[in-house]
Amino acid sequence: MLKINDLVVSYGKVEALKGISLEVEEGKIVTLIGANGAGKSTTLKSIVGLAKPQSGTITYNGKNLLLEDTKNMVRSGITLVPEGRRVFPNLTVLENLKIGAYCRKDAKAIKDDLEWVYSLFPKLKDRSWQQAGTLSGGEQQMLAVGRALMSRPKLLMMDEPSLGLAPLIVKELFNIIKEIHKQGMTILLIEQNAFAALKIADIAYVLETGNITLKGTGQELLTNEEVKKAYLGESTHA
């Protein structure tokens, strides 16, 4: 579905990505883990056209994404849940969700999808007329995911969805990611919370200072001694 090959991205003289290659197969959860500054967010920005690579290729269902406008990617079925949530604080929950469907014209299906999002996130239904800026961090993250789902993506990309959230909210959020995946969604997940990400991932990559150093199933990387030492710490006992 999505293929990245030998991708190099620089900011000035600093090489953020040093020729990485990875693949996201349809129907899978693929996660990219790594420390802060490893190049994880740069990878997502490159996919959606917000960072311009020096070299390499990014293809989506055979289409060269480097030639596509960012705005056309939503129409192609690619949606990003950005780091830091980025909800529209002065708009209501419902208005934020409707913005997610701005490319769509199928009114009945939009209404059905709104109910589907509310079934995943009942708190959003309870707060549908509340301004998004007044929600808690966890509720804003749920809204950001719900808004992305309203575009009916084929590939859902998530940038650090657990960042700054309480452990209980993180657990709830990852259960919902599993449920979305069960319903047929392909997911590319960028995460610093390696333990939570690897537990649900089909395929996982480790990114270190712009290089992919390891690849395996989520389970393989959970039990890998290098990964345990570098990223899991005491959380392996959770």
N, C-alpha and C positions, 0 to 999 in steps of 0.2 A: 504493500500500500504506500508506505513512505520510505524512501531510501536516501540516505545521506552518504556521499562518497568523497573521501579526501578533502573535507571542508576546512579551509583556512580562513580565519577572521582575525583582523588586527584592529586595535584602537591606537592610532598613532604608530609608535614603534613597538608597542606591546602586542604580542601574538596571543590572543585569547583562546583561539582554537588552532591546533597545530596539525591539521590533516585528519580529522576524525571521520570514521565511517560507522554507521549504524542503520538498523532496519526496524521498521514497525510493521508487523504483519497484521492483516485484517483480523479483528476479533480478539486481539491479545491486549493485555496490559503490559506495557514496556516502561521500565523506570530507569532513570538516569540519576545516580546518586553521586555525591561528592561534597567536599568541603566548600565553604563560602569562597567565591572567587575562582572556582575550578573551571568555569565556562559553561555551567548548566543553563543559565538564563540566556546567555549569548546564543546557545544552540537554538532555543525556541525563537528568539528574536530573528535569527537567520531564516528559519522556516517561514515565518510570517512576513518577511521583507523589511523588518525594522533594523536589521544589521546587514550590511552588504559584504559578502565574502570576497576575499582576494582571489580564491580559486576553489575548485571543487564543484560538486553538483548536488542538487536537492530535487528529487522527483517524487510526485504524488500521483499514483495510478498512471505512471508513464508520462505525466505532464511535467515540464520543467518549471518549477516554482520560482526560480530566479528571474523568470521573464514575466511573472504575474504581479499585478498590483495587489497590495495588501487587502484592499476592499473586496476584490474578487474572490479571495480565498474562502470567505464565509459562504459565498454562493457555491464554491466547489466542495463545501462540506468540512472545512477545517475551522475549528473555533478554539480560542485561547482563553483560559481563565488566568488573568494576569496576577503576578505577585503583588501582594498588598491590596487585593480585592477590587479596588477601583470602581466601587459602585457610585452611582450619581446621588450624592447625599441629600440634595434638595428635592428629589423626586420620590414618589411613594414606591413601596415594594412592587406593587402591580405595574407601575410605569417603568421601573427598571426591567422587569421581566418582559414587558411588551417590546422594549427597545431591542432585546435579544432576537426578536422575530422580525426586525425591520426589513429584512430582505424578502420576506415571505408574503404571499398574497392569499393563501388558503385559509380563510377566516375560521371555518369549522375546525380544521386540523390544529390551528393555533389555539383555539379554545380548548380542544382536547389535550393538547400538550401542556397548557396552563394547569389543567386539573392533574395531569401526570406529575408535573413539578411539585404541585401542592401535596400530592400523595407521598412524594419522596421527602418533602420538607414541610410537615404540617404547621410548623411555627410560622412559616412565610404566609400561609393562608390566614392564620390568626392575626397577622400584622400587615395584611395586604394594603391598608390605607395609611400605614405609618411611614413617615419619611425615613429613607434608607440610612441617613446619617445618624439617626437616633437608635439604631440597632446595635446590639453587642458585636464584638469582633467575630464570634462564631456565627452569628446570624447573618452578618455581612458576607462571610465566606460562603455560607449556604446560598445566599442571594446571588453571589457571583457565579456559582456553579449552575444554579437554576437559570440565570440569564443566558449562560452559554448553551444550556440544553434547549432553550427556546428557539435556537437557530436550526435545530434538528441536525446536529453535526454527524458526520461519518467518523471523523477523528477528533476526539476531545483532548486538548493539551492543557495540562495544569502546571502552573509554576509555583512551587512552594505552598501548596494549599494549607499545610498545617502550621505555617509560620505564625508564631505569637499566640497560638491557641492553647487553652487548657487541655490536659491529657484526656479528660472525658469527652470533650468536644472533638478532639482529634480522632478518638475511637469511633465516635458516631459518624464523623465525616468519612472515614475510611470504609465503614460498613456501607455507606451510601454509594461510594465509588464502586465497591464490589457489586452492589445491586444494579447500578447503571450498566456495568460490564456484563452482568448476567443477562441483561435485556438486549445485548448485542452490540454495545458500544466499544469501539477501539479507543484505547487510552494511552497517551504518552505522558508520563508523570515525572516531573522534576522535583526532587525532594532532598532536604537535609536530614529529615527524620528517616534514616536508612532502615531501621527496624520495621517501622510501619509500612514503608514502601516495599521492601523485599518480601514481606509476609503475603502481599496480595499480587506481586508481579509474576507474570509468566516468564518474561525475559528481563534481565537487568544488566546494566552497564555501569562501570565505575569510571568516573572522569576525574583525573588529577592534573592540575595545571595545564589544561588544554589538550591532554592526551587521554584516550580510552585505554585503561590499563588492565581491565578485567571484563569478561562477559560470561554470563551463565544464566541458569534459571534462578528465580528468586530464592528458591530453597538451597541451591548450591552456594550462592553467595552468602546466605544467612549462616551457613556452617563453615565458610571459608575463614581460615585463621587470620589471614591478612585483613580481611574485611572486618572481622570481629574486633581486632585490635585497633584498627584505624577509625571505624565508624560506629560500632555497636556498643562498645564499653560494657557497662553494667546492665544495659537495657536488654541484653540477651537473656537475662534471667526473668524478664517481666512476663 
